């Protein structure tokens, strides 16, 4: 019988053990560290086809200015083949802030060349599955790259009540497989919690640093929920004030929402959810029939679509009343509806620029060329 030849790594291990007096275990640990460092260097310089990779995080994409990177643009559940669930990056003078974290967020960041561990602050609008179930993936990737390397590094996560519970549960979830790594001596210690969660109890300023100020306003996404639940279960819209302009994320909300109109007043960019109400009502009815729901349950889902989300025309009315300067649509609520149809329906009520976002689209705020004004306009990044 012909014996297999030892691999190059095995031959290197045997030779080094004999010449340098290392134990096999010491040498294996050293080689793993070398390979880990090499992989980090390769990651930093690899170019993803068609996408510029940030070697030191997203700073290379927008070193001076405000940029919006849409990571996921589909409302859910269910999942979609061509779009990930809602998630966006706001990049201010190179510093990234993550807003929502639906399923697929981490994959989209990898595709965009964004290193998740460079994101120090995350905001969750509300705790529906399509807005936060991707958080554990992001936390796991952060820990993989930072957990044992930087004892001082922390990542802050802001959101409605129950955000602390969500983050604690996600950390327990990722701790089990990373704990096994530690037991196998792939790491010197068990998982260290890098994540600091902050429950937002009410409207107002919720965050401020040297780049942005963030204001939250409770919206009407839970308007039909029984009142005793709404004391603890909240859904927020966020206003981000940057040196280059104001960007407002509606999250999910209902029509005629006065707090959101006030929050968005005069914003340079309104990033709004949108759905085709007729298509979504048909979807809700069909889903109820397929799964043999009671009439009460089917009607509850239909009412949710009508009164706790924004139809195309309602987005236009919101943008017009708030006197925003531009609109970016995301969180699309229908299959098979053309982007141009969403844009034209919104523009019936709003005269400014309207963009139908897709996953990995980038938009930049810049001054109007040839005009002596500090006003900024939104356009796709070049």
C-alpha positions as CSV (number, residue, x, y, z in Angstrom):
1,X,0.0,0.0,0.0
2,X,1.3,3.4,-0.9
3,X,1.4,5.9,2.0
4,X,0.3,9.4,1.5
5,X,3.1,12.0,1.6
6,X,3.2,14.3,4.5
7,X,1.7,17.8,3.8
8,X,4.1,20.8,3.6
9,X,2.7,22.0,6.9
10,X,3.4,18.7,8.6
11,X,7.0,18.6,7.2
12,X,7.5,22.2,8.4
13,X,6.2,21.4,11.8
14,X,8.5,18.3,12.2
15,X,11.6,20.2,11.0
16,X,11.0,23.2,13.2
17,X,10.3,21.0,16.2
18,X,13.7,19.3,15.7
19,X,15.8,22.4,15.0
20,X,14.3,25.0,17.4
21,X,13.2,22.9,20.3
22,X,9.5,24.0,20.1
23,X,6.8,21.6,21.2
24,X,4.3,20.6,18.5
25,X,1.6,22.5,20.4
26,X,3.7,25.7,20.7
27,X,4.5,25.5,17.0
28,X,0.8,25.0,16.0
29,X,-0.3,28.0,18.0
30,X,2.5,30.1,16.4
31,X,1.6,29.1,12.9
32,X,-2.1,29.8,13.5
33,X,-1.2,33.3,14.6
34,X,0.9,33.8,11.5
35,X,-1.9,32.5,9.3
36,X,-4.4,34.8,11.1
37,X,-2.2,37.8,10.5
38,X,-1.7,36.9,6.9
39,X,-5.4,36.5,6.3
40,X,-6.0,40.0,7.9
41,X,-3.5,41.5,5.5
42,X,-5.0,39.8,2.5
43,X,-8.5,41.0,3.5
44,X,-7.2,44.5,3.8
45,X,-5.9,44.6,0.2
46,X,-8.2,42.3,-1.7
47,X,-10.3,44.0,-4.3
48,X,-13.9,42.8,-4.7
49,X,-14.8,42.9,-8.4
50,X,-16.5,46.2,-9.2
51,X,-16.3,47.5,-5.7
52,X,-13.7,49.6,-4.0
53,X,-12.6,47.9,-0.7
54,X,-12.1,50.1,2.3
55,X,-8.6,49.2,3.6
56,X,-9.2,51.0,6.8
57,X,-13.0,50.8,6.9
58,X,-15.5,52.9,4.9
59,X,-13.3,56.1,5.4
60,X,-11.9,55.5,1.9
61,X,-15.3,55.9,0.4
62,X,-16.2,59.3,1.8
63,X,-13.3,60.9,3.7
64,X,-15.1,64.3,3.6
65,X,-18.8,64.3,3.3
66,X,-21.9,62.3,4.0
67,X,-22.7,59.1,2.1
68,X,-25.6,56.7,2.3
69,X,-25.0,53.0,1.5
70,X,-28.1,50.9,1.2
71,X,-27.3,47.4,2.3
72,X,-30.7,45.8,2.3
73,X,-33.9,47.3,0.6
74,X,-36.6,44.6,0.8
75,X,-39.3,44.5,3.4
76,X,-39.9,41.2,5.0
77,X,-40.6,38.5,6.0
78,X,-40.5,36.5,3.7
79,X,-36.9,36.6,2.3
80,X,-36.2,37.8,-1.2
81,X,-33.8,36.4,-3.8
82,X,-32.4,39.7,-5.1
83,X,-32.7,42.0,-2.0
84,X,-31.6,41.7,1.6
85,X,-33.7,42.9,4.5
86,X,-33.6,46.5,5.6
87,X,-30.2,47.9,6.6
88,X,-28.3,51.1,5.8
89,X,-25.0,52.7,6.5
90,X,-24.6,56.4,7.0
91,X,-21.0,57.4,6.5
92,X,-20.0,60.8,7.8
93,X,-16.5,62.0,7.1
94,X,-15.5,58.4,6.8
95,X,-17.1,57.2,10.0
96,X,-19.8,54.6,9.5
97,X,-23.1,54.3,11.5
98,X,-25.4,51.3,10.9
99,X,-29.2,51.7,10.9
100,X,-31.1,48.5,11.2
101,X,-29.8,45.0,10.7
102,X,-32.1,42.7,8.8
103,X,-31.1,39.2,7.5
104,X,-28.4,39.5,4.9
105,X,-26.7,42.6,6.4
106,X,-23.4,41.0,7.0
107,X,-23.3,39.4,3.5
108,X,-24.0,42.8,2.0
109,X,-21.2,44.4,4.0
110,X,-18.8,41.8,2.8
111,X,-19.9,42.4,-0.8
112,X,-19.4,46.2,-0.4
113,X,-16.0,45.8,1.1
114,X,-17.1,47.1,4.5
115,X,-15.4,45.7,7.6
116,X,-18.1,45.5,10.3
117,X,-15.7,46.0,13.1
118,X,-15.1,49.5,12.0
119,X,-18.7,50.4,12.8
120,X,-18.8,51.6,16.4
121,X,-22.4,52.6,16.6
122,X,-25.6,50.8,15.5
123,X,-29.2,52.0,15.6
124,X,-32.3,49.7,15.5
125,X,-35.6,51.3,14.6
126,X,-37.8,48.6,16.0
127,X,-37.8,44.9,16.9
128,X,-39.5,43.3,14.0
129,X,-37.6,40.3,12.5
130,X,-36.7,42.0,9.2
131,X,-35.0,44.8,11.1
132,X,-32.8,43.1,13.6
133,X,-32.4,39.3,13.0
134,X,-29.1,40.0,11.2
135,X,-27.6,41.6,14.3
136,X,-26.1,38.3,15.6
137,X,-24.2,37.8,12.3
138,X,-22.7,41.3,12.5
139,X,-21.8,40.7,16.2
140,X,-20.2,37.4,15.4
141,X,-18.1,38.9,12.7
142,X,-17.1,41.8,15.0
143,X,-16.0,39.3,17.7
144,X,-14.1,37.2,15.2
145,X,-12.0,40.2,14.2
146,X,-11.8,42.0,17.5
147,X,-12.7,39.7,20.4
148,X,-9.2,38.7,21.4
149,X,-7.2,41.4,19.7
150,X,-8.5,44.7,21.3
151,X,-9.5,44.6,24.9
152,X,-10.5,48.3,24.9
153,X,-12.8,48.2,21.8
154,X,-16.6,48.4,22.3
155,X,-19.5,48.6,20.0
156,X,-22.6,50.6,21.1
157,X,-26.1,49.5,20.0
158,X,-29.1,51.8,20.4
159,X,-32.7,50.9,20.0
160,X,-36.2,50.8,21.6
161,X,-36.8,49.0,24.9
162,X,-35.7,45.3,24.8
163,X,-32.6,46.2,22.8
164,X,-30.5,45.2,25.9
165,X,-32.3,41.8,26.0
166,X,-31.8,41.3,22.3
167,X,-28.0,42.1,22.4
168,X,-27.6,39.9,25.5
169,X,-29.4,37.0,23.8
170,X,-27.3,37.4,20.6
171,X,-24.1,37.4,22.6
172,X,-25.1,34.2,24.4
173,X,-25.9,32.7,21.0
174,X,-22.5,33.5,19.5
175,X,-20.7,32.6,22.7
176,X,-21.3,28.9,22.3
177,X,-19.4,28.3,19.1
178,X,-16.7,30.8,20.0
179,X,-16.3,29.2,23.4
180,X,-15.6,25.9,21.6
181,X,-12.9,27.7,19.6
182,X,-11.4,28.7,23.0
183,X,-11.6,25.2,24.3
184,X,-9.7,24.0,21.2
185,X,-7.0,26.6,22.0
186,X,-7.8,28.6,18.8
187,X,-8.2,31.5,21.2
188,X,-6.5,32.2,24.6
189,X,-9.8,33.0,26.4
190,X,-13.5,32.6,26.0
191,X,-15.7,35.3,24.3
192,X,-15.5,38.8,25.8
193,X,-18.6,40.9,25.4
194,X,-17.7,43.9,23.1
195,X,-21.2,45.1,22.9
196,X,-22.9,47.8,25.0
197,X,-26.7,48.1,24.5
198,X,-28.8,51.2,25.2
199,X,-32.6,51.2,25.4
200,X,-34.1,54.4,24.2
201,X,-37.1,55.1,26.5
202,X,-38.6,58.2,24.9
203,X,-38.3,60.8,22.1
204,X,-35.4,63.3,21.9
205,X,-31.7,63.4,21.4
206,X,-30.4,59.8,21.9
207,X,-26.8,60.1,20.7
208,X,-24.2,62.7,19.9
209,X,-20.5,62.7,19.0
210,X,-18.2,65.0,17.1
211,X,-19.8,64.0,13.7
212,X,-23.5,63.6,14.2
213,X,-26.5,64.3,16.5
214,X,-29.3,61.7,16.5
215,X,-32.9,62.5,17.4
216,X,-35.6,59.8,17.8
217,X,-39.3,60.1,17.5
218,X,-41.8,57.3,18.2
219,X,-43.8,56.6,15.1
220,X,-47.1,55.0,14.4
221,X,-45.9,51.5,13.3
222,X,-47.5,50.0,16.3
223,X,-50.7,52.1,16.2
224,X,-53.0,49.1,16.2
225,X,-51.2,47.3,19.0
226,X,-53.1,47.1,22.3
227,X,-52.3,50.1,24.5
228,X,-50.8,48.1,27.4
229,X,-48.1,46.7,25.1
230,X,-47.2,50.1,23.6
231,X,-45.9,51.3,27.0
232,X,-42.8,49.1,26.4
233,X,-42.8,48.2,22.7
234,X,-41.8,51.1,20.6
235,X,-40.9,51.9,17.0
236,X,-38.6,54.9,16.2
237,X,-37.8,57.1,13.3
238,X,-34.3,58.8,13.4
239,X,-33.0,62.2,12.4
240,X,-29.3,62.3,11.8
241,X,-27.8,65.8,11.8
242,X,-24.4,65.9,10.1
243,X,-22.0,68.7,9.1
244,X,-23.1,68.2,5.5
245,X,-26.9,67.9,5.9
246,X,-29.8,66.2,7.6
247,X,-30.8,62.6,6.8
248,X,-34.0,61.1,8.2
249,X,-34.8,57.4,8.3
250,X,-38.5,56.7,8.7
251,X,-38.0,53.0,9.7
252,X,-41.5,51.5,9.4
253,X,-44.4,53.9,10.2
254,X,-48.0,54.7,9.2
255,X,-49.6,57.4,7.2
256,X,-50.2,61.0,8.5
257,X,-47.7,60.5,11.3
258,X,-47.3,64.0,12.7
259,X,-44.2,63.2,14.9
260,X,-42.4,61.9,11.8
261,X,-43.4,64.9,9.8
262,X,-41.9,67.2,12.5
263,X,-38.8,65.1,12.8
264,X,-38.2,65.2,9.0
265,X,-38.9,69.0,8.7
266,X,-36.5,70.5,6.1
267,X,-34.3,67.4,5.9
268,X,-31.9,67.1,3.0
269,X,-32.7,63.4,2.6
270,X,-35.7,61.3,3.6
271,X,-35.0,57.6,3.5
272,X,-38.5,56.1,3.6
273,X,-40.1,52.7,3.5
274,X,-42.6,52.2,0.8
275,X,-45.1,49.6,-0.3
276,X,-47.7,49.0,-3.0
277,X,-50.8,48.7,-0.9
278,X,-52.9,46.8,-3.4
279,X,-50.2,44.3,-4.0
280,X,-49.5,43.8,-0.3
281,X,-53.2,43.4,0.5
282,X,-53.4,40.6,-2.2
283,X,-50.3,39.0,-0.6
284,X,-51.8,39.1,2.9
285,X,-55.1,37.6,1.7
286,X,-53.3,34.8,-0.3
287,X,-51.0,34.1,2.7
288,X,-54.0,33.7,5.0
289,X,-55.7,31.3,2.6
290,X,-52.5,29.2,2.1
291,X,-51.9,28.8,5.8
292,X,-55.6,28.5,6.7
293,X,-55.6,31.5,9.0
294,X,-58.8,32.6,10.7
295,X,-60.5,35.7,9.1
296,X,-59.5,37.7,12.2
297,X,-55.8,37.0,11.7
298,X,-55.9,37.7,7.9
299,X,-57.8,41.0,8.5
300,X,-55.2,42.0,11.2
301,X,-52.4,41.6,8.6
302,X,-54.4,43.6,6.0
303,X,-55.0,46.4,8.6
304,X,-51.3,46.4,9.5
305,X,-50.4,47.0,5.8
306,X,-53.0,49.8,5.5
307,X,-52.4,51.7,8.7
308,X,-48.9,50.9,9.9
309,X,-46.9,51.2,6.7
310,X,-46.5,53.9,4.0
311,X,-48.0,53.4,0.6
312,X,-46.4,55.2,-2.4
313,X,-48.7,58.2,-2.3
314,X,-48.4,58.5,1.4
315,X,-44.6,58.7,1.1
316,X,-45.0,61.6,-1.3
317,X,-47.4,63.4,1.1
318,X,-45.0,62.9,4.0
319,X,-42.1,64.3,2.0
320,X,-44.2,67.3,0.8
321,X,-45.5,68.2,4.2
322,X,-42.1,67.9,5.8
323,X,-40.5,70.0,2.9
324,X,-37.6,67.6,2.5
325,X,-35.2,68.1,-0.4
326,X,-35.0,64.5,-1.7
327,X,-36.3,61.1,-1.1
328,X,-34.7,57.6,-1.2
329,X,-37.1,54.7,-1.2
330,X,-36.3,51.3,0.4
331,X,-38.0,48.5,2.3
332,X,-40.0,47.8,-0.8
333,X,-43.3,46.0,0.1
334,X,-44.2,44.1,-3.1
335,X,-42.7,41.7,-5.6
336,X,-42.9,42.4,-9.3
337,X,-43.5,46.2,-9.1
338,X,-41.2,48.3,-11.2
339,X,-39.0,50.8,-9.5
340,X,-40.2,53.5,-11.9
341,X,-43.8,52.9,-10.8
342,X,-42.8,53.6,-7.2
343,X,-41.0,56.8,-8.2
344,X,-43.8,58.1,-10.4
345,X,-46.4,57.5,-7.7
346,X,-44.3,59.4,-5.1
347,X,-43.7,62.3,-7.5
348,X,-47.4,62.9,-7.8
349,X,-47.2,64.5,-4.4
350,X,-43.6,65.5,-4.1
351,X,-41.6,67.6,-6.7
352,X,-38.1,66.9,-5.5
353,X,-35.7,64.2,-6.6
354,X,-36.9,60.6,-5.8
355,X,-34.6,57.6,-6.0
356,X,-35.7,53.9,-5.9
357,X,-32.9,52.3,-4.0
358,X,-31.4,48.9,-4.6
359,X,-29.0,46.8,-2.5
360,X,-25.5,48.3,-2.5
361,X,-26.6,51.7,-4.0
362,X,-24.6,54.6,-2.8
363,X,-25.8,58.2,-2.5
364,X,-23.7,61.3,-1.6
365,X,-24.7,64.8,-0.4
366,X,-22.8,67.5,-2.3
367,X,-23.1,71.2,-2.9
368,X,-25.0,72.4,-6.0
369,X,-22.4,73.2,-8.7
370,X,-22.2,76.8,-9.8
371,X,-24.4,78.2,-7.0
372,X,-23.2,80.3,-4.1
373,X,-25.1,78.3,-1.5
374,X,-24.4,75.9,1.3
375,X,-27.4,73.8,0.3
376,X,-26.6,70.2,-0.5
377,X,-28.2,67.9,-3.1
378,X,-28.4,64.2,-3.2
379,X,-27.1,62.2,-6.1
380,X,-25.7,58.7,-6.7
381,X,-22.0,58.6,-5.7
382,X,-19.4,58.5,-8.5
